[in-house]
Protein backbone atom coordinates (compact mmCIF):
# COMPACT_ATOMS: atom_id res chain seq x y z
CA UNK A 1 0.00 0.00 0.00
CA UNK A 2 2.80 2.41 0.96
CA UNK A 3 4.86 1.47 -2.09
CA UNK A 4 1.89 2.13 -4.34
CA UNK A 5 1.35 5.56 -2.82
CA UNK A 6 5.00 6.59 -3.19
CA UNK A 7 5.50 5.20 -6.69
CA UNK A 8 6.37 7.84 -9.30
CA UNK A 9 3.78 8.19 -12.02
CA UNK A 10 4.84 7.07 -15.52
CA UNK A 11 3.68 10.42 -16.87
CA UNK A 12 5.75 12.42 -14.36
CA UNK A 13 8.45 14.59 -15.94
CA UNK A 14 11.08 16.26 -13.76
CA UNK A 15 11.63 19.89 -14.67
CA UNK A 16 14.37 21.98 -13.13
CA UNK A 17 14.02 25.65 -12.43
CA UNK A 18 15.79 27.57 -15.25
CA UNK A 19 19.12 29.27 -14.45
CA UNK A 20 18.97 32.85 -13.20
CA UNK A 21 19.07 35.33 -16.06
CA UNK A 22 22.33 37.23 -16.44
CA UNK A 23 20.47 40.53 -15.99
CA UNK A 24 18.96 39.41 -12.67
CA UNK A 25 22.43 38.33 -11.58
CA UNK A 26 23.49 41.95 -12.08
CA UNK A 27 20.45 43.20 -10.13
CA UNK A 28 21.40 41.10 -7.08
CA UNK A 29 24.98 42.39 -7.34
CA UNK A 30 23.59 45.92 -7.05
CA UNK A 31 21.26 45.00 -4.16
CA UNK A 32 24.25 43.53 -2.29
CA UNK A 33 25.49 47.12 -1.81
CA UNK A 34 22.32 48.13 0.05
CA UNK A 35 22.59 49.88 3.40
CA UNK A 36 19.55 47.94 4.64
CA UNK A 37 21.10 44.88 6.28
CA UNK A 38 18.19 42.57 5.45
CA UNK A 39 18.31 43.50 1.75
CA UNK A 40 22.08 43.07 1.75
CA UNK A 41 21.89 39.69 3.51
CA UNK A 42 19.29 38.30 1.10
CA UNK A 43 21.27 39.51 -1.96
CA UNK A 44 24.54 38.10 -0.60
CA UNK A 45 22.82 34.77 0.05
CA UNK A 46 21.83 34.53 -3.64
CA UNK A 47 25.33 35.58 -4.72
CA UNK A 48 27.08 32.93 -2.59
CA UNK A 49 24.73 30.18 -3.80
CA UNK A 50 25.56 31.25 -7.37
CA UNK A 51 29.32 31.77 -7.14
CA UNK A 52 29.93 28.84 -4.78
CA UNK A 53 27.55 26.49 -6.67
CA UNK A 54 26.10 25.61 -3.28
CA UNK A 55 22.89 23.99 -2.19
CA UNK A 56 20.90 26.67 -0.31
CA UNK A 57 20.62 24.30 2.64
CA UNK A 58 24.40 23.85 2.75
CA UNK A 59 24.97 27.62 2.85
CA UNK A 60 22.57 27.80 5.81
CA UNK A 61 24.81 25.26 7.54
CA UNK A 62 28.04 27.08 6.68
CA UNK A 63 30.39 29.43 8.49
CA UNK A 64 32.67 31.75 6.50
CA UNK A 65 36.17 31.05 7.77
CA UNK A 66 38.78 32.86 5.68
CA UNK A 67 38.99 35.75 3.24
CA UNK A 68 41.67 34.84 0.70
CA UNK A 69 43.17 37.17 -1.96
CA UNK A 70 40.78 35.96 -4.68
CA UNK A 71 38.18 33.84 -2.89
CA UNK A 72 36.23 33.42 0.32
CA UNK A 73 36.35 30.08 2.15
CA UNK A 74 33.48 28.53 4.06
CA UNK A 75 32.97 25.41 6.15
CA UNK A 76 29.70 23.50 5.96
CA UNK A 77 29.11 21.62 9.20
CA UNK A 78 26.81 19.01 7.62
CA UNK A 79 26.90 18.09 3.93
CA UNK A 80 24.85 15.66 1.88
CA UNK A 81 27.05 12.59 2.25
CA UNK A 82 26.51 10.43 5.34
CA UNK A 83 29.07 8.29 7.16
CA UNK A 84 27.79 6.01 9.92
CA UNK A 85 24.49 7.86 9.78
CA UNK A 86 26.06 11.29 10.25
CA UNK A 87 26.47 14.02 7.66
CA UNK A 88 30.08 14.87 6.87
CA UNK A 89 31.36 18.43 6.91
CA UNK A 90 33.21 19.94 3.95
CA UNK A 91 35.06 23.09 2.93
CA UNK A 92 34.13 25.20 -0.10
CA UNK A 93 35.39 28.33 -1.82
CA UNK A 94 33.71 30.98 -3.94
CA UNK A 95 35.33 33.77 -5.98
CA UNK A 96 35.25 37.18 -4.35
CA UNK A 97 34.27 39.10 -7.47
CA UNK A 98 30.73 39.47 -8.78
CA UNK A 99 29.47 40.01 -12.31
CA UNK A 100 29.73 43.81 -11.79
CA UNK A 101 33.17 43.64 -10.17
CA UNK A 102 32.02 44.29 -6.60
CA UNK A 103 33.85 42.43 -3.86
CA UNK A 104 31.08 40.05 -2.84
CA UNK A 105 33.48 37.87 -0.86
CA UNK A 106 34.57 40.68 1.45
CA UNK A 107 31.01 41.96 1.79
CA UNK A 108 29.73 38.49 2.77
CA UNK A 109 32.65 37.86 5.14
CA UNK A 110 32.16 41.20 6.93
CA UNK A 111 28.38 40.71 7.01
CA UNK A 112 28.76 37.35 8.77
CA UNK A 113 31.40 38.63 11.20
CA UNK A 114 29.35 41.67 12.17
CA UNK A 115 26.48 39.40 13.21
CA UNK A 116 28.35 36.71 15.12
CA UNK A 117 31.53 34.62 15.13
CA UNK A 118 29.63 31.71 16.68
CA UNK A 119 26.78 31.03 14.25
CA UNK A 120 27.32 28.05 11.91
CA UNK A 121 24.90 29.42 9.32
CA UNK A 122 25.15 32.40 7.01
CA UNK A 123 21.81 34.19 7.17
CA UNK A 124 20.00 34.40 10.54
CA UNK A 125 16.29 34.98 10.89
CA UNK A 126 15.05 38.48 11.66
CA UNK A 127 13.90 39.56 15.10
CA UNK A 128 11.36 39.98 16.50
CA UNK A 129 9.84 36.84 15.05
CA UNK A 130 7.73 37.45 11.97
CA UNK A 131 9.46 40.72 11.04
CA UNK A 132 10.81 41.32 7.56
CA UNK A 133 12.61 44.25 5.95
CA UNK A 134 11.66 46.48 8.88
CA UNK A 135 13.46 44.19 11.39
CA UNK A 136 15.56 45.83 14.08
CA UNK A 137 17.79 42.90 14.95
CA UNK A 138 18.87 39.37 14.06
CA UNK A 139 17.70 36.16 15.72
CA UNK A 140 19.93 33.31 16.87
CA UNK A 141 18.38 30.77 14.46
CA UNK A 142 18.86 30.45 10.67
CA UNK A 143 16.30 31.91 8.30
CA UNK A 144 14.35 29.16 6.54
CA UNK A 145 14.36 28.94 2.74
CA UNK A 146 10.67 29.77 2.48
CA UNK A 147 11.19 33.10 4.21
CA UNK A 148 14.29 33.83 2.09
CA UNK A 149 12.19 33.46 -1.07
CA UNK A 150 9.35 35.48 0.43
CA UNK A 151 11.65 38.37 1.35
CA UNK A 152 13.35 38.13 -2.04
CA UNK A 153 10.06 38.72 -3.84
CA UNK A 154 9.20 41.49 -1.39
CA UNK A 155 12.49 43.26 -2.15
CA UNK A 156 12.12 42.88 -5.90
CA UNK A 157 8.56 44.21 -5.74
CA UNK A 158 9.68 47.17 -3.63
CA UNK A 159 12.28 48.21 -6.21
CA UNK A 160 9.72 48.07 -8.99
CA UNK A 161 10.59 44.77 -10.69
CA UNK A 162 7.40 43.43 -12.34
CA UNK A 163 5.96 40.09 -11.28
CA UNK A 164 6.64 38.56 -14.71
CA UNK A 165 10.35 39.27 -14.26
CA UNK A 166 10.34 37.65 -10.80
CA UNK A 167 8.68 34.39 -11.83
CA UNK A 168 11.91 32.74 -12.94
CA UNK A 169 13.25 32.91 -9.36
CA UNK A 170 10.62 30.51 -8.03
CA UNK A 171 13.42 28.30 -6.73
CA UNK A 172 16.75 29.06 -5.04
CA UNK A 173 18.40 26.54 -7.36
CA UNK A 174 18.05 29.10 -10.19
CA UNK A 175 21.28 30.63 -8.85
CA UNK A 176 23.07 27.31 -8.40
CA UNK A 177 22.56 26.31 -12.04
CA UNK A 178 24.27 29.38 -13.54
CA UNK A 179 27.99 28.48 -13.39
CA UNK A 180 27.56 24.79 -14.38
CA UNK A 181 25.55 26.00 -17.40
CA UNK A 182 28.33 28.43 -18.38
CA UNK A 183 31.02 25.75 -17.92
CA UNK A 184 29.15 23.40 -20.25
CA UNK A 185 28.63 26.08 -22.89
CA UNK A 186 32.26 27.25 -22.79
CA UNK A 187 33.38 23.65 -23.36
CA UNK A 188 35.15 23.03 -20.09
CA UNK A 189 36.57 19.52 -19.78
CA UNK A 190 34.71 16.86 -17.81
CA UNK A 191 37.07 17.19 -14.85
CA UNK A 192 36.78 20.98 -14.85
CA UNK A 193 32.98 20.85 -14.92
CA UNK A 194 33.09 18.48 -11.96
CA UNK A 195 35.36 20.91 -10.11
CA UNK A 196 33.02 23.84 -10.83
CA UNK A 197 30.23 22.05 -8.99
CA UNK A 198 32.47 20.30 -6.40
CA UNK A 199 31.12 16.99 -7.65
CA UNK A 200 32.90 13.63 -7.75
CA UNK A 201 33.13 10.92 -10.39
CA UNK A 202 34.03 7.26 -9.66
CA UNK A 203 36.67 7.36 -12.39
CA UNK A 204 38.30 10.45 -10.83
CA UNK A 205 37.65 9.71 -7.16
CA UNK A 206 41.25 9.07 -6.08
CA UNK A 207 42.84 11.93 -8.07
CA UNK A 208 40.28 14.31 -6.63
CA UNK A 209 40.64 12.93 -3.10
CA UNK A 210 44.44 13.10 -2.99
CA UNK A 211 44.82 16.47 -4.71
CA UNK A 212 45.63 19.37 -2.41
CA UNK A 213 44.84 21.87 -5.19
CA UNK A 214 41.15 21.00 -5.43
CA UNK A 215 39.78 24.04 -3.59
CA UNK A 216 42.12 26.44 -5.42
CA UNK A 217 41.12 24.97 -8.78
CA UNK A 218 37.42 25.23 -7.95
CA UNK A 219 37.73 28.90 -7.02
CA UNK A 220 39.84 29.70 -10.11
CA UNK A 221 37.41 28.01 -12.52
CA UNK A 222 34.41 29.71 -10.92
CA UNK A 223 36.17 33.08 -11.12
CA UNK A 224 36.92 32.48 -14.81
CA UNK A 225 33.21 31.90 -15.44
CA UNK A 226 32.20 35.03 -13.51
CA UNK A 227 34.65 37.12 -15.54
CA UNK A 228 33.36 35.63 -18.81
CA UNK A 229 29.78 36.49 -17.81
CA UNK A 230 30.81 40.01 -16.78
CA UNK A 231 32.39 40.75 -20.15
CA UNK A 232 29.43 39.20 -21.99
CA UNK A 233 27.08 41.46 -20.02
CA UNK A 234 29.21 44.48 -20.95
CA UNK A 235 28.88 43.63 -24.66
CA UNK A 236 25.15 42.98 -24.23
CA UNK A 237 24.65 46.34 -22.52
CA UNK A 238 26.49 48.18 -25.29
CA UNK A 239 24.01 46.79 -27.84
CA UNK A 240 20.89 46.91 -25.65
CA UNK A 241 21.74 50.33 -24.22
CA UNK A 242 18.14 51.30 -23.40
CA UNK A 243 16.84 48.22 -21.57
CA UNK A 244 13.26 47.77 -20.39
CA UNK A 245 11.63 45.17 -18.11
CA UNK A 246 10.11 43.44 -21.16
CA UNK A 247 13.59 43.20 -22.74
CA UNK A 248 14.94 41.71 -19.51
CA UNK A 249 12.59 38.74 -19.93
CA UNK A 250 14.60 37.78 -23.04
CA UNK A 251 18.01 37.90 -21.36
CA UNK A 252 18.12 34.17 -20.63
CA UNK A 253 21.20 32.22 -21.61
CA UNK A 254 19.70 30.91 -24.84
CA UNK A 255 19.35 34.49 -26.06
CA UNK A 256 22.63 35.90 -24.73
CA UNK A 257 25.04 33.14 -25.82
CA UNK A 258 25.86 35.34 -28.84
CA UNK A 259 27.65 37.77 -26.50
CA UNK A 260 29.92 35.11 -24.99
CA UNK A 261 33.29 34.26 -26.55
CA UNK A 262 33.40 31.31 -28.95
CA UNK A 263 36.34 29.88 -27.04
CA UNK A 264 37.76 30.28 -23.55
CA UNK A 265 39.61 33.54 -23.04
CA UNK A 266 40.66 34.50 -19.52
CA UNK A 267 39.74 38.11 -18.87
CA UNK A 268 41.51 39.86 -16.01
CA UNK A 269 38.94 42.54 -15.35
CA UNK A 270 35.20 42.74 -14.72
CA UNK A 271 32.79 45.30 -16.10
CA UNK A 272 32.88 48.66 -14.31
CA UNK A 273 30.46 48.71 -11.38
CA UNK A 274 29.19 52.23 -11.90
CA UNK A 275 28.45 51.58 -15.58
CA UNK A 276 26.75 48.28 -14.73
CA UNK A 277 24.68 49.83 -11.96
CA UNK A 278 23.58 52.68 -14.25
CA UNK A 279 22.47 50.13 -16.86
CA UNK A 280 20.48 48.19 -14.23
CA UNK A 281 18.84 51.40 -12.98
CA UNK A 282 17.78 52.20 -16.56
CA UNK A 283 16.03 48.85 -16.66
CA UNK A 284 14.53 49.06 -13.15
CA UNK A 285 14.55 52.71 -11.92
CA UNK A 286 13.50 51.67 -8.40
CA UNK A 287 16.98 50.23 -7.82
CA UNK A 288 18.36 53.75 -7.50
CA UNK A 289 16.74 54.28 -4.11
CA UNK A 290 17.28 50.75 -2.83
CA UNK A 291 21.03 50.22 -3.12
CA UNK A 292 23.70 52.85 -3.44
CA UNK A 293 26.13 52.57 -0.61
CA UNK A 294 28.94 55.03 -1.22
CA UNK A 295 32.43 53.54 -1.31
CA UNK A 296 31.46 50.17 -2.83
CA UNK A 297 34.52 47.94 -2.99
CA UNK A 298 35.51 46.30 -6.26
CA UNK A 299 38.05 43.58 -6.99
CA UNK A 300 39.96 42.43 -10.05
CA UNK A 301 41.39 39.03 -10.95
CA UNK A 302 44.64 39.73 -9.09
CA UNK A 303 42.73 40.15 -5.83
CA UNK A 304 43.41 43.87 -5.47
CA UNK A 305 40.50 45.78 -3.96
CA UNK A 306 39.65 49.36 -4.83
CA UNK A 307 36.87 51.73 -3.91
CA UNK A 308 34.24 52.91 -6.33
CA UNK A 309 32.27 55.99 -5.32
CA UNK A 310 28.69 55.15 -6.18
CA UNK A 311 26.11 57.90 -6.19
CA UNK A 312 23.89 58.03 -3.12
CA UNK A 313 21.00 60.04 -4.56
CA UNK A 314 17.55 59.01 -3.44
CA UNK A 315 14.54 58.94 -5.71
CA UNK A 316 10.93 58.27 -4.76
CA UNK A 317 10.81 56.29 -1.53
CA UNK A 318 10.88 52.53 -2.11
CA UNK A 319 10.90 51.59 1.57
CA UNK A 320 14.44 50.20 1.36
CA UNK A 321 16.70 53.26 1.25
CA UNK A 322 18.56 53.99 4.48
CA UNK A 323 18.65 57.78 4.71
CA UNK A 324 21.19 59.58 6.87
CA UNK A 325 18.50 60.93 9.19
CA UNK A 326 16.64 57.64 9.51
CA UNK A 327 18.17 54.51 11.01
CA UNK A 328 15.74 51.80 9.89
CA UNK A 329 18.26 49.07 10.63
CA UNK A 330 20.91 49.90 13.28
CA UNK A 331 24.52 48.94 12.64
CA UNK A 332 24.90 45.45 14.00
CA UNK A 333 28.46 45.78 15.31
CA UNK A 334 27.14 48.05 18.07
CA UNK A 335 24.60 45.50 19.31
CA UNK A 336 25.09 43.23 22.29
CA UNK A 337 25.61 39.48 22.08
CA UNK A 338 23.68 37.61 24.75
CA UNK A 339 22.90 34.11 26.01
CA UNK A 340 19.75 32.75 27.63
CA UNK A 341 20.24 29.97 30.17
CA UNK A 342 17.98 26.91 30.02
CA UNK A 343 14.96 26.42 32.22
CA UNK A 344 11.75 28.26 33.02
CA UNK A 345 13.64 30.64 35.30
CA UNK A 346 16.64 31.12 33.01
CA UNK A 347 18.21 34.60 32.93
CA UNK A 348 19.80 36.63 30.18
CA UNK A 349 23.58 36.92 30.19
CA UNK A 350 25.80 39.19 28.12
CA UNK A 351 28.82 37.62 26.42
CA UNK A 352 32.26 38.08 27.92
CA UNK A 353 34.18 40.69 25.84
CA UNK A 354 37.22 38.41 25.41
CA UNK A 355 35.67 34.92 25.42
CA UNK A 356 32.44 34.42 23.48
CA UNK A 357 31.78 31.08 25.18
CA UNK A 358 31.63 32.67 28.63
CA UNK A 359 29.34 35.29 30.11
CA UNK A 360 30.33 38.59 31.69
CA UNK A 361 29.55 37.10 35.09
CA UNK A 362 32.09 34.32 34.49
CA UNK A 363 29.72 31.41 33.78
CA UNK A 364 29.94 28.87 30.93
CA UNK A 365 26.35 28.00 30.03
CA UNK A 366 25.40 24.60 28.64
CA UNK A 367 23.09 24.52 25.57
CA UNK A 368 22.21 28.17 26.03
CA UNK A 369 20.16 30.02 23.45
CA UNK A 370 22.29 32.68 21.75
CA UNK A 371 21.10 35.94 20.29
CA UNK A 372 22.09 39.37 19.11
CA UNK A 373 20.61 42.77 19.83
CA UNK A 374 18.56 44.49 22.51
CA UNK A 375 15.25 43.99 20.71
CA UNK A 376 15.77 40.23 20.47
CA UNK A 377 16.75 40.02 24.14
CA UNK A 378 13.67 42.00 25.19
CA UNK A 379 11.40 39.71 23.13
CA UNK A 380 12.42 36.71 25.27
CA UNK A 381 10.55 38.20 28.24
CA UNK A 382 13.39 37.25 30.62
CA UNK A 383 15.34 39.42 33.03
CA UNK A 384 19.10 39.88 33.18
CA UNK A 385 21.45 38.15 35.56
CA UNK A 386 22.34 40.73 38.29
CA UNK A 387 26.07 40.68 37.53
CA UNK A 388 25.52 40.79 33.74
CA UNK A 389 23.08 43.67 34.25
CA UNK A 390 25.90 45.65 35.83
CA UNK A 391 28.14 44.82 32.86
CA UNK A 392 25.73 46.49 30.41
CA UNK A 393 26.40 50.04 29.27
CA UNK A 394 24.39 52.83 30.90
CA UNK A 395 22.47 53.70 27.72
CA UNK A 396 21.53 50.03 27.24
CA UNK A 397 20.18 49.81 30.80
CA UNK A 398 18.24 53.06 30.33
CA UNK A 399 16.77 51.76 27.06
CA UNK A 400 15.81 48.46 28.72
CA UNK A 401 14.05 50.19 31.63
CA UNK A 402 12.11 52.54 29.35
CA UNK A 403 11.09 49.67 27.05
CA UNK A 404 9.81 47.60 29.96
CA UNK A 405 7.86 50.58 31.31
CA UNK A 406 6.28 51.15 27.90
CA UNK A 407 5.28 47.51 27.54
CA UNK A 408 3.69 47.47 31.01
CA UNK A 409 1.58 50.50 30.18
N, C-alpha and C positions, 0 to 999 in steps of 0.2 A: 504493500500500500504506500509506504513512504518512498520507495524507489520510483513508483509510478508518478507520484506527485512531484518529485525532484527531477524527473527526466526532461532533458531539453527537447523542445518540439522540433520536428524535422523541418519545419518552415522557418525556424528562428535563424536570423542572420545578424551576426555581431557587427556593430558599426561604431567605429571609434570617433571621438570628437575630433573635428578637423584642427590642424595646427593653428596657433594664433597668427593672425595676419601681421605682416611686417610693420604695417602702420600702427596697429594697436600695441605692438612691442615698443614702438617709439613713444606712444602715449604714456605707457606705464613708466618708461624711463624719465619722462617729464614729471609725472606725479611723484616719483621717488625723491624729488627735490622739495616736496611740500613742507611747510612749517607746521602743519597739523600732524601730530605724531601718529594718529590712527591712519590717516591717508598714506603717510610715508611707510608705515609698517606693512600695510596691505600691498602697496606697490612693490616694496622690496621683497615680500614673500613671493609674488609672481615672478620677479626677476631672478631670484635664487632657484626657484623650480625650473625656470627656463635655462639659465646658464649652467646650472649644476646637473641638469637632466635628472632631477630628483623626483621621487614619489612625494606628493604633498604630505602624506603621513610620515615619511621619513624626515622631512624638514621639521615637522612638529615634534620630532624626537631627537633633534640635533642641537648641539651647542657649538657655536663658532669659536674655534680655538686659537688660530693664528692668522695674522694678516701678512702675507708674503709679498714680495715685490710685484708679482703679476697675477696673483690669485689669492683667494681667501679659503682657508681650510676649516672644515667642520667635522665633528664627530657625532655620528648617529648611535645612540645608546642601544637601539634595538632595530635590526634590519629585517629583511624578509626571510632569510635562511635560518632554519632552526637546527640546533645541535643539542641532543638530549632533551628535547622539548623546550629549549630556551632560544630566544632570538639572539643572534650574534650581532655585536656592534661592528661598525666599519667607519673608515675615514673617507671623506670626499673632498674634492676641490672644485672651485668654480672660478672662472676668470673675473678679474676685478672690473674690467671695462664693460660698458653697456653699448647698445647700438648707436647711441648719441655721444659716446665718449665719456660720459660721466663715470666717476669712480664708485660703482655700485658696491664693490667689495668693502671699501672703507666705510661707506655709508651704512651698510648692513652690520659690519663689525662694531662700529660705534653705537648704532641703535641698540644692539643686543647688550653691549657693556653698560650703557646708560640705564638700562632697566634692571639687570641683575647679572652677577657673575655665577650665580648658583643654578639658575633655571637650565634644564636640559631640553628646552624647546625654544624655537625661535620667536614665535609670535604669541604673547600672552593674551588672555581674554581681557576685555575692558571692564572697568569697575566704576560705579556699582553695577551689579549684575543686570543685564538687559540693556545697558547703555550702548550707544554706537559711536558716531563721529563726535558727539558732544561729550564723550567720556572725560573725566577729570583725572583718572588714574588707571593703572594696570592691575589686573588680578594676579594671583599666584598660580593659576591653572592655564593650560594652553587653550587658545581659541579653536573651536571645532571648525571643520571644513565647511559645514553648512553656513555658519555665521560669516566665514571669510568670503564666501560667494555672495552672500546677502549684502555685506558691506561693500563689496566690489561693485555690484550693480547700483548701490545707493550713491557711491562716489561718481561713477560714470554718468548717472542721471543728473547729479548735481552740477557737473561741468558741461552739461548740455549735449551729451552723446546720445543720439536717438536709440530707441529700443532695438531697431533692426540691426544696428551696428554692434549691439551688445550680445545678440543671440548666440554668436559663435563661441562665446566664453561660458557656455553652459556647463563646462567641466574644467577642473583645474589641470587636467591632463593636456589641455590645449597648449599650455606653455611647455610641457615636457616633450612634446612631439616636434618642437621646432628644430633643434639642433640635429637630431637623428635624420630628419627630413633633408636638411641642408647637406649633411655628410653623404647621404645616398646620392643626391643630385650632383654634387661636386666630385663624384666618383672616388671617394675615399676607399682604401682597401678594406677587406673584410676585418682584419685585425684593428684597423683604425676606427672603423664604425663601432666595433665592440668596445673600444676604449672610450669613445665619445659617450656611450651610455653606461659605462662601467659594468658591462655584461661579460659573461664568461662563455666559453665554448669548449666542449670536451676535448677537441683536438688541440686547443691552445691552453688547456688548464694549467699545466706545469710551467710553461714559459711565463704565463701571466702571474702565477703564484710566486715564482722565485725572482721575478724582476723587481728591483728596487725603484725603477724609474716609472712605474705605472701611474702614480698620482701626477707626476710632472708631465707625462705624456698626455694624460687626460686633460689637464688644464690647458696645455699648449694647443691641442687640437680644438678644444672648445673655443679658445680665444681666436684661433684662425677663422672659425666659422662666424663668430661675432663680427670680426673685422670685415669679412666678405659681405655679410648682410648690411653692415654700416655703409660700405661703399656702394652697394647695390641700391640702398635707399637714397643715397646722395644723387645717383644718376636718375633714379625714378623721380625725385623731387624736382630736378632740373627740367624734366620733360612735362611733369604734371605740376606746374608751378602755382596753380590756382585750385587747390584741392577742395572738394566738398564732401559732406558725409555720404552722399550717394556714390561718389567716386571711391571712397574708402572701402565700400562693400566689395569692390572688384580688385582689391590689393591682396588677394590670396596668392599663395606661391605658384599656382598654375599660371596666373596672369603676370607675375613679376619675374619669372625665370629669365625673361629676355634681358633683364638688367644685371644679371649675375654673369661673371666671367665664364667663358667656355671651358677653361681649364683652371686648375688651382694656381692662384698667384697670391703670395703672402703680402698683404698690405700692412704697413707699419703704423698707420694712423687712422683713427676713426673720423667720421663726419663731425664737423664743428657743432658743438652743443647749441650755441645761440642760433645758428642757422636752422638746425633741426627743430628746436623749440618754436621758432617763428613759423616754420612750415606747419607744425602740428596745430599751432594756435589759429592759423588761417583755416584749417580744416574744422577745428572745434574751438571757437572763440572763448568758450567758458573756461578753457584751460588757463587762460591768462590770469584769472583771479585765484586759481586753485593751487598753483605751484609756486614758482618764482621765489626761491630762496637765494638771496644775493650771496655771491662767493661760492657758487657750485663748483666742486672739485672735478677735474677731468683727468684722464690717465691715458698714456699712449702705450704702445706695445713694449717699450723698454721698462715700463713700470714707474715712469717719472710723473708725479702728480703736479698739476698746475691749477690755478684758480681762474674761473671764468665768471666775470661779473654779469650776472643775469639781471634783467630789469625787474624791478619790484613794484611796477605800477599795478593798481587795482582797478578792475572794471566793475560792472554791476555785481552786487554781492551774490556769490554762489553758495555761501554757507560754509566754505572750506578755507577761505583766506584768513591768515592769522595777522591781523593788523597790529601796528605797534602799540596802540592804545587799548587793545583788547586781548587778554590772555585766555583764549578758549581752551588751551591745553597747556598747562604749566610745564616748564622744563623739568624733565624727569630726574636729572642728576641732583636736583635740590630736594628730592623727596626722601622720606625716611624708609628704611628697610626694617620690617618688623617680623616677629614670630608669634604665633598663638599656641600656647601649650594645650595639650589634650585634656579632655574632661569637661564636664558641665560647668565647672568653676575655673576653667583655665583663664589665665591672664595674658594680656598683650605684653610683649617684650621687644625692646629695640635692639637691633644688632650691635654687637661690639664693633667699634670703629676699626680695629686692627685684625679681628678674627670673625669672619662672617658666620662661622658655625657656633659661636658663643653669643650670649646676650650681654648687654651692658652691665647687668647685675652679676655676671660671672657664671651663669648657668649654661649647661649644654643640654638642650631640650631634645627628647626622643620623639621622632615622627611628628614634629611640630608643623603646623600650617604656616607657610611663608607668604608674605605679601609685600606690596610696595605702595607707599603713599598714605597720606592722612585720611583721605576719603574712604579708601578701602579698609583701613583700620577701624574707622568710625562705624562702617557698615556691619562689622562683626557683632556690635552690641556689647562688647566686653570692655572691661576697665584695664588700666595699665598696672603692671607690677609697681609697687611703691618705689623701689630703687631705680627702675627703668624710667618711671615718671620724672624723677629728679634729673635723669640724664638727658631728657628732652630739652630743646631750646625754649627760651621764654616765649617767643612768638608762637611756637607750636602748642605750648600749654595753653596760652591765651586763646588760640583758635579752637582748641579742643573744648575748653570750658564754654565758650560762646556758642559753639555748635550744639553741645549738649543742652544748654539752656533754651536754645531755639527749638530743638526737637521736643523738649518737655512741654513747651507752650503750645 
